[in-house]
């Protein structure tokens, strides 16, 4: 199974998932899990970084993904699934916030349109974005070589 989520989702620390970035850069904050890699092909191209309107973002991002190719993306995801755990594709935004969206949700729409497979958002037990947050312990970030 493949999910999407944000890097700060506490559920990822359970060890039940193969966590993979889909961003152009790594998180600069500590993580309580190991990133198994990063799929730069799914990250938005630089010219879309300042596009905050989802309706304007979606068509060029779909074109970008179509240029990468469905078959190539499926092969990449298959390699991560072959590691034996559910795969979680991560970026930064907390989409539980009202009116928040990000490219991972748009990617999931593209993937469903091209493959028929739904990629849901992973449950997030972190405190609600509108509520108070508990301080997080800092642990060293672990990365595998990408």
N, CA, C and O atoms as CSV, one atom per row, in Angstrom:
chain,resi,resn,atom,element,x,y,z
A,1,UNK,N,N,0.845,-1.178,0.000
A,1,UNK,CA,C,0.000,0.000,0.000
A,1,UNK,C,C,0.890,1.241,0.000
A,1,UNK,O,O,1.955,1.253,0.618
A,2,UNK,N,N,0.450,2.266,-0.688
A,2,UNK,CA,C,1.166,3.536,-0.735
A,2,UNK,C,C,0.267,4.600,-0.115
A,2,UNK,O,O,-0.936,4.643,-0.374
A,3,UNK,N,N,0.869,5.455,0.706
A,3,UNK,CA,C,0.185,6.576,1.328
A,3,UNK,C,C,0.952,7.855,1.031
A,3,UNK,O,O,2.085,7.817,0.552
A,4,UNK,N,N,0.317,8.994,1.323
A,4,UNK,CA,C,1.010,10.271,1.371
A,4,UNK,C,C,0.923,10.790,2.793
A,4,UNK,O,O,0.033,10.405,3.551
A,5,UNK,N,N,1.856,11.672,3.153
A,5,UNK,CA,C,1.834,12.279,4.480
A,5,UNK,C,C,2.823,13.431,4.515
A,5,UNK,O,O,3.435,13.794,3.510
A,6,UNK,N,N,2.955,13.987,5.706
A,6,UNK,CA,C,3.938,15.046,5.935
A,6,UNK,C,C,5.076,14.467,6.761
A,6,UNK,O,O,4.884,13.526,7.530
A,7,UNK,N,N,6.254,15.037,6.594
A,7,UNK,CA,C,7.422,14.543,7.313
A,7,UNK,C,C,7.222,14.520,8.827
A,7,UNK,O,O,7.809,13.673,9.501
A,8,UNK,N,N,6.416,15.419,9.379
A,8,UNK,CA,C,6.270,15.515,10.830
A,8,UNK,C,C,5.146,14.647,11.394
A,8,UNK,O,O,4.798,14.792,12.566
A,9,UNK,N,N,4.580,13.765,10.606
A,9,UNK,CA,C,3.528,12.875,11.099
A,9,UNK,C,C,4.139,11.896,12.106
A,9,UNK,O,O,5.047,11.138,11.767
A,10,UNK,N,N,3.645,11.916,13.324
A,10,UNK,CA,C,4.179,11.044,14.388
A,10,UNK,C,C,3.978,9.559,14.092
A,10,UNK,O,O,4.718,8.727,14.615
A,11,UNK,N,N,3.018,9.222,13.286
A,11,UNK,CA,C,2.765,7.825,12.933
A,11,UNK,C,C,3.987,7.201,12.255
A,11,UNK,O,O,4.203,5.994,12.365
A,12,UNK,N,N,4.775,7.998,11.568
A,12,UNK,CA,C,5.940,7.476,10.838
A,12,UNK,C,C,6.993,6.892,11.765
A,12,UNK,O,O,7.779,6.038,11.354
A,13,UNK,N,N,7.016,7.345,13.008
A,13,UNK,CA,C,8.012,6.860,13.965
A,13,UNK,C,C,7.723,5.449,14.462
A,13,UNK,O,O,8.535,4.882,15.193
A,14,UNK,N,N,6.592,4.871,14.085
A,14,UNK,CA,C,6.261,3.518,14.550
A,14,UNK,C,C,7.131,2.451,13.912
A,14,UNK,O,O,7.219,1.336,14.426
A,15,UNK,N,N,7.772,2.775,12.803
A,15,UNK,CA,C,8.599,1.795,12.116
A,15,UNK,C,C,7.831,0.886,11.180
A,15,UNK,O,O,8.408,-0.047,10.621
A,16,UNK,N,N,6.559,1.134,10.995
A,16,UNK,CA,C,5.720,0.293,10.142
A,16,UNK,C,C,5.787,0.659,8.663
A,16,UNK,O,O,5.142,0.015,7.835
A,17,UNK,N,N,6.560,1.685,8.327
A,17,UNK,CA,C,6.502,2.236,6.973
A,17,UNK,C,C,7.888,2.422,6.370
A,17,UNK,O,O,8.876,2.621,7.078
A,18,UNK,N,N,7.933,2.353,5.051
A,18,UNK,CA,C,9.089,2.800,4.293
A,18,UNK,C,C,8.788,4.248,3.926
A,18,UNK,O,O,7.889,4.518,3.130
A,19,UNK,N,N,9.537,5.169,4.506
A,19,UNK,CA,C,9.271,6.595,4.330
A,19,UNK,C,C,10.187,7.153,3.255
A,19,UNK,O,O,11.405,6.975,3.292
A,20,UNK,N,N,9.571,7.834,2.296
A,20,UNK,CA,C,10.290,8.345,1.137
A,20,UNK,C,C,9.890,9.795,0.905
A,20,UNK,O,O,8.703,10.123,0.897
A,21,UNK,N,N,10.865,10.648,0.721
A,21,UNK,CA,C,10.579,12.038,0.392
A,21,UNK,C,C,10.176,12.171,-1.065
A,21,UNK,O,O,10.574,11.374,-1.914
A,22,UNK,N,N,9.384,13.186,-1.334
A,22,UNK,CA,C,9.047,13.550,-2.723
A,22,UNK,C,C,9.209,15.071,-2.855
A,22,UNK,O,O,8.369,15.765,-3.427
A,23,UNK,N,N,10.322,15.550,-2.303
A,23,UNK,CA,C,10.606,16.977,-2.266
A,23,UNK,C,C,11.968,17.256,-2.884
A,23,UNK,O,O,12.773,16.348,-3.091
A,24,UNK,N,N,12.206,18.526,-3.173
A,24,UNK,CA,C,13.481,18.915,-3.764
A,24,UNK,C,C,14.576,19.037,-2.712
A,24,UNK,O,O,15.760,19.026,-3.049
A,25,UNK,N,N,14.196,19.151,-1.446
A,25,UNK,CA,C,15.170,19.244,-0.366
A,25,UNK,C,C,14.756,18.381,0.810
A,25,UNK,O,O,13.597,17.985,0.933
A,26,UNK,N,N,15.706,18.099,1.657
A,26,UNK,CA,C,15.456,17.296,2.850
A,26,UNK,C,C,14.928,18.179,3.974
A,26,UNK,O,O,15.171,19.385,3.986
A,27,UNK,N,N,14.212,17.583,4.912
A,27,UNK,CA,C,13.781,18.360,6.075
A,27,UNK,C,C,14.999,18.872,6.844
A,27,UNK,O,O,16.015,18.184,6.948
A,28,UNK,N,N,14.886,20.062,7.368
A,28,UNK,CA,C,15.969,20.652,8.161
A,28,UNK,C,C,15.703,20.474,9.659
A,28,UNK,O,O,16.439,21.002,10.492
A,29,UNK,N,N,14.660,19.737,9.990
A,29,UNK,CA,C,14.330,19.463,11.388
A,29,UNK,C,C,14.565,17.982,11.649
A,29,UNK,O,O,14.571,17.181,10.714
A,30,UNK,N,N,14.760,17.608,12.921
A,30,UNK,CA,C,15.035,16.207,13.237
A,30,UNK,C,C,13.823,15.310,12.986
A,30,UNK,O,O,12.677,15.705,13.203
A,31,UNK,N,N,14.107,14.112,12.531
A,31,UNK,CA,C,13.069,13.101,12.288
A,31,UNK,C,C,13.304,11.936,13.238
A,31,UNK,O,O,14.433,11.687,13.662
A,32,UNK,N,N,12.230,11.221,13.570
A,32,UNK,CA,C,12.343,10.069,14.468
A,32,UNK,C,C,12.255,8.765,13.680
A,32,UNK,O,O,11.825,7.740,14.209
A,33,UNK,N,N,12.654,8.809,12.444
A,33,UNK,CA,C,12.639,7.653,11.558
A,33,UNK,C,C,13.685,7.897,10.470
A,33,UNK,O,O,14.217,8.999,10.335
A,34,UNK,N,N,13.962,6.869,9.716
A,34,UNK,CA,C,14.933,6.968,8.635
A,34,UNK,C,C,14.213,7.182,7.308
A,34,UNK,O,O,13.258,6.474,6.988
A,35,UNK,N,N,14.672,8.150,6.553
A,35,UNK,CA,C,14.179,8.314,5.181
A,35,UNK,C,C,14.894,7.289,4.319
A,35,UNK,O,O,16.123,7.224,4.324
A,36,UNK,N,N,14.151,6.504,3.592
A,36,UNK,CA,C,14.741,5.472,2.741
A,36,UNK,C,C,15.167,6.015,1.395
A,36,UNK,O,O,15.845,5.322,0.637
A,37,UNK,N,N,14.786,7.240,1.083
A,37,UNK,CA,C,15.173,7.838,-0.188
A,37,UNK,C,C,14.328,9.046,-0.488
A,37,UNK,O,O,13.568,9.525,0.353
A,38,UNK,N,N,14.475,9.527,-1.697
A,38,UNK,CA,C,13.716,10.680,-2.176
A,38,UNK,C,C,13.452,10.477,-3.659
A,38,UNK,O,O,14.357,10.140,-4.422
A,39,UNK,N,N,12.217,10.682,-4.057
A,39,UNK,CA,C,11.853,10.522,-5.462
A,39,UNK,C,C,11.735,11.914,-6.065
A,39,UNK,O,O,10.665,12.523,-6.059
A,40,UNK,N,N,12.848,12.403,-6.582
A,40,UNK,CA,C,12.899,13.755,-7.131
A,40,UNK,C,C,11.964,13.903,-8.327
A,40,UNK,O,O,11.498,15.004,-8.621
A,41,UNK,N,N,11.691,12.807,-9.011
A,41,UNK,CA,C,10.798,12.861,-10.178
A,41,UNK,C,C,9.381,13.292,-9.802
A,41,UNK,O,O,8.656,13.823,-10.644
A,42,UNK,N,N,8.978,13.071,-8.552
A,42,UNK,CA,C,7.641,13.450,-8.117
A,42,UNK,C,C,7.625,14.861,-7.518
A,42,UNK,O,O,6.569,15.485,-7.419
A,43,UNK,N,N,8.788,15.355,-7.125
A,43,UNK,CA,C,8.862,16.716,-6.595
A,43,UNK,C,C,8.468,17.709,-7.691
A,43,UNK,O,O,8.772,17.492,-8.864
A,44,UNK,N,N,7.797,18.790,-7.312
A,44,UNK,CA,C,7.441,19.778,-8.335
A,44,UNK,C,C,8.693,20.430,-8.915
A,44,UNK,O,O,9.666,20.659,-8.197
A,45,UNK,N,N,8.669,20.724,-10.197
A,45,UNK,CA,C,9.796,21.448,-10.786
A,45,UNK,C,C,9.878,22.856,-10.197
A,45,UNK,O,O,8.880,23.403,-9.728
A,46,UNK,N,N,11.063,23.425,-10.226
A,46,UNK,CA,C,11.297,24.733,-9.616
A,46,UNK,C,C,10.354,25.826,-10.064
A,46,UNK,O,O,9.994,26.693,-9.269
A,47,UNK,N,N,9.945,25.804,-11.328
A,47,UNK,CA,C,9.072,26.872,-11.829
A,47,UNK,C,C,7.680,26.844,-11.181
A,47,UNK,O,O,6.908,27.787,-11.356
A,48,UNK,N,N,7.350,25.792,-10.445
A,48,UNK,CA,C,6.056,25.726,-9.765
A,48,UNK,C,C,6.145,26.067,-8.275
A,48,UNK,O,O,5.125,26.065,-7.587
A,49,UNK,N,N,7.332,26.356,-7.770
A,49,UNK,CA,C,7.497,26.597,-6.336
A,49,UNK,C,C,6.646,27.735,-5.805
A,49,UNK,O,O,6.154,27.659,-4.679
A,50,UNK,N,N,6.466,28.752,-6.561
A,50,UNK,CA,C,5.712,29.908,-6.060
A,50,UNK,C,C,4.278,29.930,-6.556
A,50,UNK,O,O,3.622,30.970,-6.518
A,51,UNK,N,N,3.792,28.794,-7.018
A,51,UNK,CA,C,2.396,28.723,-7.456
A,51,UNK,C,C,1.559,28.180,-6.300
A,51,UNK,O,O,1.624,26.994,-5.976
A,52,UNK,N,N,0.779,29.058,-5.688
A,52,UNK,CA,C,-0.009,28.680,-4.523
A,52,UNK,C,C,-1.473,28.426,-4.852
A,52,UNK,O,O,-2.260,28.069,-3.975
A,53,UNK,N,N,-1.833,28.609,-6.111
A,53,UNK,CA,C,-3.195,28.366,-6.560
A,53,UNK,C,C,-3.255,26.943,-7.113
A,53,UNK,O,O,-2.623,26.632,-8.122
A,54,UNK,N,N,-4.014,26.090,-6.444
A,54,UNK,CA,C,-4.058,24.675,-6.838
A,54,UNK,C,C,-4.552,24.491,-8.268
A,54,UNK,O,O,-4.038,23.641,-8.996
A,55,UNK,N,N,-5.544,25.278,-8.676
A,55,UNK,CA,C,-6.086,25.162,-10.037
A,55,UNK,C,C,-5.030,25.525,-11.083
A,55,UNK,O,O,-5.010,24.943,-12.168
A,56,UNK,N,N,-4.168,26.467,-10.769
A,56,UNK,CA,C,-3.098,26.843,-11.704
A,56,UNK,C,C,-1.909,25.890,-11.619
A,56,UNK,O,O,-1.190,25.697,-12.599
A,57,UNK,N,N,-1.710,25.302,-10.457
A,57,UNK,CA,C,-0.593,24.377,-10.244
A,57,UNK,C,C,-0.822,23.033,-10.939
A,57,UNK,O,O,0.101,22.461,-11.519
A,58,UNK,N,N,-2.044,22.543,-10.875
A,58,UNK,CA,C,-2.328,21.168,-11.286
A,58,UNK,C,C,-1.997,20.863,-12.747
A,58,UNK,O,O,-1.292,19.883,-12.987
A,59,UNK,N,N,-2.451,21.624,-13.733
A,59,UNK,CA,C,-2.144,21.244,-15.128
A,59,UNK,C,C,-0.649,21.162,-15.443
A,59,UNK,O,O,-0.227,20.176,-16.048
A,60,UNK,N,N,0.179,22.152,-15.063
A,60,UNK,CA,C,1.604,21.994,-15.378
A,60,UNK,C,C,2.274,20.874,-14.581
A,60,UNK,O,O,3.211,20.242,-15.069
A,61,UNK,N,N,1.799,20.624,-13.358
A,61,UNK,CA,C,2.362,19.520,-12.570
A,61,UNK,C,C,1.985,18.183,-13.203
A,61,UNK,O,O,2.825,17.286,-13.283
A,62,UNK,N,N,0.751,18.034,-13.650
A,62,UNK,CA,C,0.356,16.817,-14.367
A,62,UNK,C,C,1.232,16.634,-15.615
A,62,UNK,O,O,1.665,15.517,-15.899
A,63,UNK,N,N,1.499,17.707,-16.359
A,63,UNK,CA,C,2.361,17.611,-17.548
A,63,UNK,C,C,3.762,17.148,-17.150
A,63,UNK,O,O,4.365,16.314,-17.825
A,64,UNK,N,N,4.272,17.703,-16.043
A,64,UNK,CA,C,5.586,17.292,-15.545
A,64,UNK,C,C,5.597,15.786,-15.263
A,64,UNK,O,O,6.507,15.077,-15.694
A,65,UNK,N,N,4.588,15.305,-14.540
A,65,UNK,CA,C,4.517,13.880,-14.210
A,65,UNK,C,C,4.339,13.031,-15.467
A,65,UNK,O,O,4.936,11.960,-15.572
A,66,UNK,N,N,3.535,13.488,-16.416
A,66,UNK,CA,C,3.372,12.767,-17.674
A,66,UNK,C,C,4.693,12.689,-18.431
A,66,UNK,O,O,4.979,11.684,-19.082
A,67,UNK,N,N,5.502,13.750,-18.346
A,67,UNK,CA,C,6.809,13.733,-19.007
A,67,UNK,C,C,7.753,12.739,-18.340
A,67,UNK,O,O,8.537,12.074,-19.017
A,68,UNK,N,N,7.679,12.637,-17.024
A,68,UNK,CA,C,8.472,11.615,-16.321
A,68,UNK,C,C,7.992,10.240,-16.763
A,68,UNK,O,O,8.794,9.350,-17.044
A,69,UNK,N,N,6.683,10.081,-16.820
A,69,UNK,CA,C,6.089,8.844,-17.307
A,69,UNK,C,C,5.515,7.971,-16.208
A,69,UNK,O,O,6.159,7.714,-15.191
A,70,UNK,N,N,4.300,7.526,-16.432
A,70,UNK,CA,C,3.622,6.649,-15.478
A,70,UNK,C,C,4.434,5.387,-15.220
A,70,UNK,O,O,4.603,4.986,-14.068
A,71,UNK,N,N,4.937,4.758,-16.273
A,71,UNK,CA,C,5.665,3.499,-16.098
A,71,UNK,C,C,6.907,3.673,-15.233
A,71,UNK,O,O,7.201,2.829,-14.387
A,72,UNK,N,N,7.639,4.771,-15.444
A,72,UNK,CA,C,8.843,5.010,-14.645
A,72,UNK,C,C,8.472,5.221,-13.176
A,72,UNK,O,O,9.121,4.669,-12.289
A,73,UNK,N,N,7.432,6.016,-12.916
A,73,UNK,CA,C,7.021,6.272,-11.533
A,73,UNK,C,C,6.537,4.988,-10.871
A,73,UNK,O,O,6.858,4.735,-9.710
A,74,UNK,N,N,5.775,4.183,-11.584
A,74,UNK,CA,C,5.310,2.899,-11.031
A,74,UNK,C,C,6.503,2.014,-10.685
A,74,UNK,O,O,6.519,1.392,-9.622
A,75,UNK,N,N,7.507,1.948,-11.568
A,75,UNK,CA,C,8.701,1.127,-11.293
A,75,UNK,C,C,9.432,1.610,-10.035
A,75,UNK,O,O,9.868,0.799,-9.218
A,76,UNK,N,N,9.564,2.929,-9.885
A,76,UNK,CA,C,10.233,3.473,-8.705
A,76,UNK,C,C,9.462,3.097,-7.444
A,76,UNK,O,O,10.052,2.637,-6.466
A,77,UNK,N,N,8.156,3.291,-7.465
A,77,UNK,CA,C,7.333,2.961,-6.295
A,77,UNK,C,C,7.361,1.471,-5.999
A,77,UNK,O,O,7.384,1.071,-4.835
A,78,UNK,N,N,7.360,0.644,-7.039
A,78,UNK,CA,C,7.443,-0.810,-6.852
A,78,UNK,C,C,8.716,-1.209,-6.109
A,78,UNK,O,O,8.690,-2.112,-5.274
A,79,UNK,N,N,9.833,-0.536,-6.410
A,79,UNK,CA,C,11.098,-0.856,-5.724
A,79,UNK,C,C,10.995,-0.580,-4.223
A,79,UNK,O,O,11.517,-1.344,-3.412
A,80,UNK,N,N,10.327,0.503,-3.861
A,80,UNK,CA,C,10.153,0.797,-2.430
A,80,UNK,C,C,9.168,-0.178,-1.792
A,80,UNK,O,O,9.379,-0.608,-0.658
A,81,UNK,N,N,8.105,-0.529,-2.492
A,81,UNK,CA,C,7.144,-1.501,-1.950
A,81,UNK,C,C,7.797,-2.867,-1.755
A,81,UNK,O,O,7.423,-3.612,-0.849
A,82,UNK,N,N,8.763,-3.193,-2.593
A,82,UNK,CA,C,9.452,-4.481,-2.490
A,82,UNK,C,C,10.246,-4.604,-1.191
A,82,UNK,O,O,10.668,-5.704,-0.836
A,83,UNK,N,N,10.455,-3.503,-0.480
A,83,UNK,CA,C,11.153,-3.560,0.804
A,83,UNK,C,C,10.281,-4.183,1.894
A,83,UNK,O,O,10.768,-4.492,2.981
A,84,UNK,N,N,8.986,-4.368,1.600
A,84,UNK,CA,C,8.123,-5.148,2.484
A,84,UNK,C,C,7.207,-4.379,3.425
A,84,UNK,O,O,6.439,-4.990,4.167
A,85,UNK,N,N,7.272,-3.079,3.410
A,85,UNK,CA,C,6.389,-2.286,4.268
A,85,UNK,C,C,5.549,-1.364,3.393
A,85,UNK,O,O,5.863,-1.135,2.225
A,86,UNK,N,N,4.467,-0.835,3.983
A,86,UNK,CA,C,3.715,0.204,3.284
A,86,UNK,C,C,4.633,1.391,3.049
A,86,UNK,O,O,5.473,1.713,3.889
A,87,UNK,N,N,4.469,2.034,1.912
A,87,UNK,CA,C,5.310,3.167,1.524
A,87,UNK,C,C,4.547,4.457,1.809
A,87,UNK,O,O,3.352,4.559,1.529
A,88,UNK,N,N,5.252,5.442,2.368
A,88,UNK,CA,C,4.650,6.745,2.627
A,88,UNK,C,C,5.478,7.800,1.906
A,88,UNK,O,O,6.673,7.953,2.159
A,89,UNK,N,N,4.822,8.525,1.004
A,89,UNK,CA,C,5.449,9.594,0.229
A,89,UNK,C,C,5.242,10.901,0.986
A,89,UNK,O,O,4.106,11.309,1.229
A,90,UNK,N,N,6.340,11.557,1.359
A,90,UNK,CA,C,6.244,12.710,2.253
A,90,UNK,C,C,6.698,14.027,1.645
A,90,UNK,O,O,7.627,14.092,0.840
A,91,UNK,N,N,5.996,15.075,2.070
A,91,UNK,CA,C,6.434,16.445,1.857
A,91,UNK,C,C,6.146,17.203,3.151
A,91,UNK,O,O,5.995,16.578,4.201
A,92,UNK,N,N,6.067,18.507,3.104
A,92,UNK,CA,C,6.076,19.309,4.331
A,92,UNK,C,C,4.713,19.754,4.861
A,92,UNK,O,O,4.556,19.870,6.076
A,93,UNK,N,N,3.749,20.000,4.025
A,93,UNK,CA,C,2.522,20.678,4.437
A,93,UNK,C,C,1.613,19.802,5.300
A,93,UNK,O,O,1.508,18.591,5.104
A,94,UNK,N,N,0.966,20.452,6.252
A,94,UNK,CA,C,-0.037,19.798,7.089
A,94,UNK,C,C,-1.391,20.071,6.448
A,94,UNK,O,O,-1.984,21.129,6.662
A,95,UNK,N,N,-1.874,19.126,5.669
A,95,UNK,CA,C,-3.112,19.328,4.911
A,95,UNK,C,C,-4.364,19.203,5.772
A,95,UNK,O,O,-5.478,19.304,5.258
A,96,UNK,N,N,-4.196,18.986,7.071
A,96,UNK,CA,C,-5.350,19.006,7.967
A,96,UNK,C,C,-5.793,20.438,8.241
A,96,UNK,O,O,-6.917,20.666,8.689
A,97,UNK,N,N,-4.924,21.395,7.978
A,97,UNK,CA,C,-5.265,22.803,8.168
A,97,UNK,C,C,-6.292,23.210,7.118
A,97,UNK,O,O,-6.222,22.757,5.975
A,98,UNK,N,N,-7.233,24.050,7.489
A,98,UNK,CA,C,-8.237,24.502,6.513
A,98,UNK,C,C,-7.570,25.170,5.305
A,98,UNK,O,O,-6.654,25.979,5.451
A,99,UNK,N,N,-8.044,24.816,4.129
A,99,UNK,CA,C,-7.580,25.378,2.853
A,99,UNK,C,C,-6.132,25.051,2.505
A,99,UNK,O,O,-5.580,25.640,1.577
A,100,UNK,N,N,-5.507,24.125,3.228
A,100,UNK,CA,C,-4.125,23.744,2.930
A,100,UNK,C,C,-4.130,22.602,1.916
A,100,UNK,O,O,-4.972,21.707,1.987
A,101,UNK,N,N,-3.206,22.634,0.989
A,101,UNK,CA,C,-3.027,21.570,0.021
A,101,UNK,C,C,-1.537,21.518,-0.303
A,101,UNK,O,O,-0.768,22.390,0.103
A,102,UNK,N,N,-1.152,20.503,-1.025
A,102,UNK,CA,C,0.244,20.414,-1.455
A,102,UNK,C,C,0.339,19.479,-2.646
A,102,UNK,O,O,-0.646,18.864,-3.055
A,103,UNK,N,N,1.530,19.383,-3.188
A,103,UNK,CA,C,1.720,18.582,-4.398
A,103,UNK,C,C,1.489,17.103,-4.159
A,103,UNK,O,O,1.167,16.383,-5.104
A,104,UNK,N,N,1.642,16.613,-2.918
A,104,UNK,CA,C,1.426,15.178,-2.704
A,104,UNK,C,C,-0.019,14.800,-2.962
A,104,UNK,O,O,-0.292,13.705,-3.455
A,105,UNK,N,N,-0.957,15.692,-2.636
A,105,UNK,CA,C,-2.364,15.424,-2.921
A,105,UNK,C,C,-2.640,15.477,-4.413
A,105,UNK,O,O,-3.428,14.689,-4.937
A,106,UNK,N,N,-1.991,16.403,-5.090
A,106,UNK,CA,C,-2.144,16.505,-6.546
A,106,UNK,C,C,-1.499,15.290,-7.210
A,106,UNK,O,O,-2.025,14.766,-8.192
A,107,UNK,N,N,-0.349,14.838,-6.673
A,107,UNK,CA,C,0.263,13.618,-7.198
A,107,UNK,C,C,-0.692,12.439,-7.061
A,107,UNK,O,O,-0.846,11.652,-7.996
A,108,UNK,N,N,-1.335,12.311,-5.898
A,108,UNK,CA,C,-2.274,11.207,-5.685
A,108,UNK,C,C,-3.417,11.260,-6.699
A,108,UNK,O,O,-3.878,10.216,-7.159
A,109,UNK,N,N,-3.879,12.455,-7.053
A,109,UNK,CA,C,-4.922,12.599,-8.078
A,109,UNK,C,C,-4.400,12.125,-9.439
A,109,UNK,O,O,-5.085,11.397,-10.158
A,110,UNK,N,N,-3.186,12.546,-9.778
A,110,UNK,CA,C,-2.575,12.140,-11.047
A,110,UNK,C,C,-2.417,10.622,-11.092
A,110,UNK,O,O,-2.736,9.989,-12.099
A,111,UNK,N,N,-1.925,10.044,-10.002
A,111,UNK,CA,C,-1.679,8.604,-9.961
A,111,UNK,C,C,-2.977,7.824,-10.142
A,111,UNK,O,O,-3.011,6.831,-10.869
A,112,UNK,N,N,-4.033,8.265,-9.491
A,112,UNK,CA,C,-5.326,7.598,-9.649
A,112,UNK,C,C,-5.820,7.723,-11.084
A,112,UNK,O,O,-6.342,6.760,-11.647
A,113,UNK,N,N,-5.659,8.906,-11.682
A,113,UNK,CA,C,-6.107,9.121,-13.056
A,113,UNK,C,C,-5.328,8.261,-14.044
A,113,UNK,O,O,-5.880,7.836,-15.059
A,114,UNK,N,N,-4.060,8.000,-13.761
A,114,UNK,CA,C,-3.211,7.258,-14.701
A,114,UNK,C,C,-3.195,5.756,-14.439
A,114,UNK,O,O,-2.948,4.972,-15.356
A,115,UNK,N,N,-3.458,5.343,-13.188
A,115,UNK,CA,C,-3.337,3.916,-12.852
A,115,UNK,C,C,-4.621,3.311,-12.291
A,115,UNK,O,O,-4.778,2.090,-12.280
A,116,UNK,N,N,-5.535,4.152,-11.829
A,116,UNK,CA,C,-6.740,3.670,-11.163
A,116,UNK,C,C,-6.520,3.341,-9.702
A,116,UNK,O,O,-7.453,2.915,-9.022
A,117,UNK,N,N,-5.310,3.529,-9.202
A,117,UNK,CA,C,-4.965,3.200,-7.820
A,117,UNK,C,C,-5.076,4.443,-6.948
A,117,UNK,O,O,-4.528,5.495,-7.276
A,118,UNK,N,N,-5.792,4.311,-5.834
A,118,UNK,CA,C,-5.960,5.410,-4.890
A,118,UNK,C,C,-4.791,5.414,-3.909
A,118,UNK,O,O,-4.433,4.374,-3.355
A,119,UNK,N,N,-4.202,6.585,-3.700
A,119,UNK,CA,C,-3.168,6.769,-2.678
A,119,UNK,C,C,-3.773,7.665,-1.603
A,119,UNK,O,O,-3.875,8.876,-1.798
A,120,UNK,N,N,-4.177,7.087,-0.466
A,120,UNK,CA,C,-4.790,7.902,0.596
A,120,UNK,C,C,-3.739,8.614,1.443
A,120,UNK,O,O,-2.556,8.274,1.425
A,121,UNK,N,N,-4.204,9.593,2.171
A,121,UNK,CA,C,-3.372,10.280,3.158
A,121,UNK,C,C,-3.301,9.395,4.404
A,121,UNK,O,O,-4.326,8.902,4.874
A,122,UNK,N,N,-2.102,9.196,4.936
A,122,UNK,CA,C,-1.899,8.391,6.135
A,122,UNK,C,C,-2.503,9.108,7.347
A,122,UNK,O,O,-2.413,10.330,7.461
A,123,UNK,N,N,-3.116,8.343,8.243
A,123,UNK,CA,C,-3.648,8.946,9.472
A,123,UNK,C,C,-2.533,9.693,10.184
A,123,UNK,O,O,-1.372,9.286,10.139
A,124,UNK,N,N,-2.893,10.781,10.836
A,124,UNK,CA,C,-1.908,11.621,11.524
A,124,UNK,C,C,-2.374,11.832,12.957
A,124,UNK,O,O,-3.288,12.622,13.195
A,125,UNK,N,N,-1.755,11.131,13.927
A,125,UNK,CA,C,-2.176,11.264,15.319
A,125,UNK,C,C,-1.621,12.508,16.009
A,125,UNK,O,O,-1.877,12.731,17.192
A,126,UNK,N,N,-0.868,13.309,15.278
A,126,UNK,CA,C,-0.320,14.538,15.861
A,126,UNK,C,C,-1.456,15.445,16.308
A,126,UNK,O,O,-2.575,15.334,15.807
A,127,UNK,N,N,-1.176,16.338,17.242
A,127,UNK,CA,C,-2.227,17.257,17.678
A,127,UNK,C,C,-2.814,18.026,16.496
A,127,UNK,O,O,-2.123,18.348,15.530
A,128,UNK,N,N,-4.089,18.304,16.606
A,128,UNK,CA,C,-4.785,19.059,15.571
A,128,UNK,C,C,-4.062,20.385,15.328
A,128,UNK,O,O,-3.629,21.025,16.287
A,129,UNK,N,N,-3.921,20.810,14.076
A,129,UNK,CA,C,-3.180,22.042,13.793
A,129,UNK,C,C,-3.754,23.278,14.475
A,129,UNK,O,O,-3.045,24.271,14.640
A,130,UNK,N,N,-5.004,23.240,14.870
A,130,UNK,CA,C,-5.599,24.377,15.556
A,130,UNK,C,C,-5.391,24.331,17.057
A,130,UNK,O,O,-5.608,25.331,17.742
A,131,UNK,N,N,-4.969,23.178,17.583
A,131,UNK,CA,C,-4.809,23.006,19.027
A,131,UNK,C,C,-3.389,23.284,19.480
A,131,UNK,O,O,-2.540,23.686,18.685
A,132,UNK,N,N,-3.139,23.068,20.756
A,132,UNK,CA,C,-1.787,23.277,21.283
A,132,UNK,C,C,-0.923,22.079,20.923
A,132,UNK,O,O,-1.412,20.960,20.769
A,133,UNK,N,N,0.329,22.329,20.796
A,133,UNK,CA,C,1.273,21.276,20.424
A,133,UNK,C,C,2.203,20.990,21.594
A,133,UNK,O,O,2.609,21.890,22.330
A,134,UNK,N,N,2.527,19.720,21.743
A,134,UNK,CA,C,3.491,19.334,22.761
A,134,UNK,C,C,4.886,19.556,22.199
A,134,UNK,O,O,5.098,19.362,21.002
A,135,UNK,N,N,5.839,19.955,23.025
A,135,UNK,CA,C,7.211,20.073,22.518
A,135,UNK,C,C,7.722,18.702,22.091
A,135,UNK,O,O,7.440,17.692,22.735
A,136,UNK,N,N,8.475,18.683,21.000
A,136,UNK,CA,C,9.000,17.410,20.507
A,136,UNK,C,C,10.451,17.246,20.932
A,136,UNK,O,O,11.228,18.201,20.935
A,137,UNK,N,N,10.798,16.015,21.292
A,137,UNK,CA,C,12.181,15.721,21.635
A,137,UNK,C,C,13.008,15.762,20.371
A,137,UNK,O,O,12.539,15.392,19.295
A,138,UNK,N,N,14.243,16.214,20.508
A,138,UNK,CA,C,15.105,16.242,19.338
A,138,UNK,C,C,15.949,14.986,19.307
A,138,UNK,O,O,16.572,14.606,20.298
A,139,UNK,N,N,15.956,14.354,18.158
A,139,UNK,CA,C,16.803,13.194,17.926
A,139,UNK,C,C,17.551,13.452,16.634
A,139,UNK,O,O,17.061,14.190,15.778
A,140,UNK,N,N,18.709,12.871,16.475
A,140,UNK,CA,C,19.428,13.092,15.229
A,140,UNK,C,C,18.643,12.536,14.037
A,140,UNK,O,O,18.022,11.476,14.117
A,141,UNK,N,N,18.689,13.266,12.960
A,141,UNK,CA,C,18.051,12.840,11.739
A,141,UNK,C,C,18.910,11.769,11.084
A,141,UNK,O,O,20.133,11.899,11.020
A,142,UNK,N,N,18.269,10.710,10.598
A,142,UNK,CA,C,18.994,9.646,9.933
A,142,UNK,C,C,18.593,9.651,8.465
A,142,UNK,O,O,17.407,9.707,8.141
A,143,UNK,N,N,19.569,9.592,7.588
A,143,UNK,CA,C,19.286,9.535,6.155
A,143,UNK,C,C,20.080,8.405,5.543
A,143,UNK,O,O,21.228,8.152,5.908
A,144,UNK,N,N,19.452,7.742,4.617
A,144,UNK,CA,C,20.195,6.806,3.794
A,144,UNK,C,C,20.735,7.601,2.615
A,144,UNK,O,O,20.224,8.678,2.310
A,145,UNK,N,N,21.719,7.106,1.976
A,145,UNK,CA,C,22.271,7.806,0.810
A,145,UNK,C,C,21.266,7.765,-0.319
A,145,UNK,O,O,20.730,6.704,-0.635
A,146,UNK,N,N,21.004,8.908,-0.930
A,146,UNK,CA,C,20.047,8.980,-2.028
A,146,UNK,C,C,20.786,8.908,-3.306
A,146,UNK,O,O,20.176,8.951,-4.375
